[in-house]
Amino acid sequence: MKPGRWPSNKPGRWPPRTTSPTPFANGPRLRPLQLVLAVDHGSGYIWGMALFPVSPEKEAQLVARMGQFAILEADIEESFVRSGGHGGQNVNKTSTCVMLLHVPTGLQVKCQETRQQGMNRYLARRLLVEKVDELRRGKLSAVKQEEEKIRRQKRRRSRRSKQRMLADKSAHADKKENRRRVSPD
């Protein structure tokens, strides 16, 4: 055995596998420490520590939107329950479903979209912000605008616009027909 190598390890593996009968006989295995850079006491947000498994930009956007609607982490009651549906043994054994209750408004959100609890926590907060936005802005909210857009798209066309659309389609089909190769018959 080469010096400095563990007997049952691949090179570069951390934490190293031990051959001892008890898990911590060679000392505890420590994980890298994450440093807390600053605490914003107004929002209760801890800067510098990753709270969700998303990029720092997405996390910052969420914190900004929560600040925009005056949603404080202290006002949110978070609970975890077991999910159901797809995900197999993971969702049946672990509490990956996240339930948030925003105490000032009484809004409740439940998210079990992914198999990861951390990602569900992020998505539940995003959903809570959207619901608070819809509650406060009413008809002007982004959700209402999207619903109105879909309703306009599904609305029946007038007879004249339908004829114009069909004429355009026919002209386009003729143009494509003229582009075909000429057969040597």
N, C-alpha and C positions, 0 to 999 in steps of 0.2 A: 504494500500500500504506500502511495506517495505521501510525504509529509504535508500536512495542511488540508488533506482531503478527508471527507467523511466516508466511512466504509460503504454505506448503502445509498449514496447520493449520486445524482447526476451533477456534473459541474455547473456551478452558478445557481444552484437551487437554494431558495430561502423561503421559509425557515428549514434548516436541515432536518432530515429524518434521523431519529435516534434509534439505537438498537437496545436501549435500556428497557426493563420491564415496566417501569412506571412512566407516565407521560412527561413529568417535569423533573426527572432525576438529575438531568444535566443542567438544571436551572430553568426559570420561566422563559418562555419565548415572548419577546417583546415586539410589538408592532411599531412602525414609525409614528412619532408623535405629531399630531397636527397642532399648529400654534394658532391661538386666537389672537387676531391682530387688533380688533377694536369691537366694542359693543355699543350699538345704538340703542340707548335706553328708551327713546321715544317709540320705536317700533318693536323693540325686543329682538331685533335681528342681530345675529352674531356675524360680523364681517370676517372673512378669512377662513372660515370653516365651512366645508361643503356640507350643506344640509340635505341636498337632493342629488341624485345621480344624473345631473344634467350639466351643461356647460355653465361657466360662471356668467356668461352674457345672458342666458335664459333665466338664470336665477336672479340676476340683477333686474331684468325686465319684470319678473314676477314681484319682486320687492317694491319696485317703482309703482306698479299698478296697484299693489296693496296700499301703498302710501297715498296714492291718488284718491282712493276711495275711503281712506282713514280706517283701514282694517288692520288692527293690531294683533300680533301673535298672542298677546295676553287675553284677547277677547274670543279666541278660538278654543273650543274644547275638542280635543282630538281623541278618538278611540279606535281601536283595531279589533276587527272581528274576522272570522274565517270566511274566505271567499267560497264561491260555488262555481260550477261550470267547468270550462276548459282550464287546463293547467296541471292536471293529474294529481299526483301525490303531494306536490308542493302546495297547492291551494287547499288541499284537504287537511294538511297537518300544521300549516303555519297561518298566522293571522295577517294575510296580505291585504285584506279589504280595509280601506280607511274611511272612517265616518267623521265628518267635521260639523260642528255646531257653532254658528256665529251668534254669540249670546245677545248682542245689541239688537239684531234684526230678527233673530229666531230662525234664520235660514239653516237648513240641514242639507249636507251633501254627502253622497256615498260614492266611492270610486273603487272599482275592482277590475280595471281595464287590463292591467298587466300582472305578471306573476311576482313582481318586485314591490315590496312594501314602500321603499323609498321613492320609486317612480310614481306609485299611486298617491303618495303624500303630495308630491308636486302637482300631479294632475287634479287632485281634489282641491287644492288651493286655487288653481287656475279656474276651475269650475265655480268655486265659491265667489271669486272676483267677478266672473261673468254674471252670476245670479244677482250679486249686489248691484252691479252696473245696470242690469235690466230692471231691478226694483227701483233704483233711484232715478234713472233717466226715462223709464217708461218706453214711450214709442220711439225715442231717438236712439235706443241701444243698438249695438251692432247685431245682436241676435234678431231683433225685430226688423232691422233693415235687410238682413239676409232672407228672412221669411217673406218679406214684401217683394224682394227681387224674384224669388222662386214663384210666387203667386202671379206676378206680372208675366213671367216666362210661360206659365201654364195657361194663361188666359187665352181664350179663343181669338183667333185673328179675324179682322174684318174681311169681307169678301174681296175687296179691291186689293188689299195687301197680300191675300192668299193667291190671287191670280197673278200678281206681280212676281211673287216668290216662285210660283210654278213656271212662269215664263223664263225667269232667270235660270232655273234648273234645266229647262229644255234647251236653252241657248248654250249652256255649259256642256250638256250631253252632246249636242251637235258639234261643238268645237272639239271635243274629245274623239268623236267619231271620225272627224276629218284628219286627225293626227295618226290614225292607224296606218299600218303598212299596206301598200297596194299589193294584192296577190298577183303572181305572174300567170294568170289564167288567160 
